[in-house]
Amino acid sequence: MKIAISSDHGGNNLRKEIIQQLEELGLSYKDFGPQTNDSVDYPDYAAPVTEGVASGEYDRGILICGTGIGMSIAANKMKGIRCALVHDVFSAKATRCHNDSNVLAMGERVIGPGLAREIVATWLAQEFEGGRHERRIEKISALEK
């Protein structure tokens, strides 16, 4: 599994924590930054992650900002992206199993690193269930046209 990950300045610390987790899991990833704590605009950092996931270059993406809201809004503007803003383990599982989310958004100012690691581990481990959920995903995709 190949992961694309990015944050804005408000998510820098949590992004570094999740990168460490990806390394511990032996997963391939690309870090799209930023590499400093200077203020940046989150759409600029959501774009390369979502473009990479939408094109198939990466299997999934992870975006982090202060609340996760801005990143999730920006991500969901990209055709083919189903970004879920998640701050609990149950939702992390549900969004993969039922919504086939391909990008995860989290907020560093909302959750701590321990919970974020649990969310990421859960989200990465789940597969889309298909079945009755497939019809709903097709309807979401139809909205993009």
N, C-alpha and C positions, 0 to 999 in steps of 0.2 A: 504494500500500500504506500502510495506517495502522497505526502501532505504538503500543502502550501499554507504558510502561516504569516500573519502580519498583525500590526497593531498601530495605534497612534501613540502619542506621548503619554496619554492617560492609561495605556495598557502595557507599557514597556516592561514593567517588572513581572507581570503575570505572563507575558509572552515568553520571557526568558525562562521562567519556571516550567512552562509547558514544553519549550524546546528541550529542556533537560529531561523531561518525561519521555518525549519522543525518542531521544537518544537512548534512554534506559530501556525502552521497548524495542529498540533496534529498527525503528521505522525510518524510512527515507523521507527527508523534508527539505523544503527551500524556505529560508527566512527572508521575507521581503521588507524587513525593518519596521521602523526606523532604527538607526544605530545610535542616536543621541536622544536626550530627553527634551530637546527643543520642541516647541509647539509646532504641530503639523496638522494638515487637514485630512481627516479620516477617509474621505472618498478616494484620495490619491493612493491610500494604502490598501483599501478594499479592492480596488480595480485589478491589480495584477493577480491577486489570489482568485478572484471570481473569474477572470479571463482564463486563467490556467485550469481551473476546475471545469468551466464550461467547454473548453476546447478538448478536454480529456487528458491534458498533460499531467494533471494531478487528480487523484481519486477523490480527495476531500480537502476542504480548507478550514482553517481556524482563524477567526478575527477577534481582536480584543481591543476595546477602548474603555473609557471610564465607566460607562453604563452598559455598553454593548448595543445600545439602541441605534446610534448613528451608523455604526458598522453594519448592523443588520438591515437597516433601511437602504443604505448604499448597495449592499450585496444583492438584495432582492430586485434591484433595477436591471440586473444582468439576466438576459434570456438564458434559461436552463439552470438557474441557481435557485435552490430552495434552502435559504438560510434560516436557521432557527436560533432565536435568542434564548439561551438556557441558563438557569441558575439553580437547578436542582437535578438530582440523578434520575428521578422518575421521568421527567420531561426529556432528558437526554436519550433515554431508552425509547420512549414513545415516538420521538421525532424521527428516529432512524427506522423503527419498525413500521410505523404507520405513514409517515410523511416522506420517507426516503430523502431526508435532508442531506445535502452534500456539503454544506458549510455550517459551521458552528460559530455562534457569536457569544461572547461573555463579557461581563463588565468587571474590571479590576476593583472598582470602588464599591462593588455590590457583594462580591464573594471573595473569600480568602483562597490561598493557594491549595490548601488541602482539599477543599470541596471542588475547586476547579480541576484538580487532578482526577478526582473520582468521576466527574462529569465527562472529561475527555476519555478516560479509560472505558467508561460505559458506552459512550457515543461511538468510539472506534470499534468496539467489540460487536455491535449490533448489526444485523442485516435487515434489509427491507423484507417485510412479510409478503408483499404482493397481495394476491387474492382480492378481497373487496376493496383494499386500499389502492390497487392499481388503477381502477376506474377514476378515483378521485385525483390521483396524480396526473392522469391524462387530461382531466378537466382543468387542472391548474395550468398545464402546459398549453392548452387551448387558449387560455386567457392571454398568453404572451404573443399571440399572432395578431 
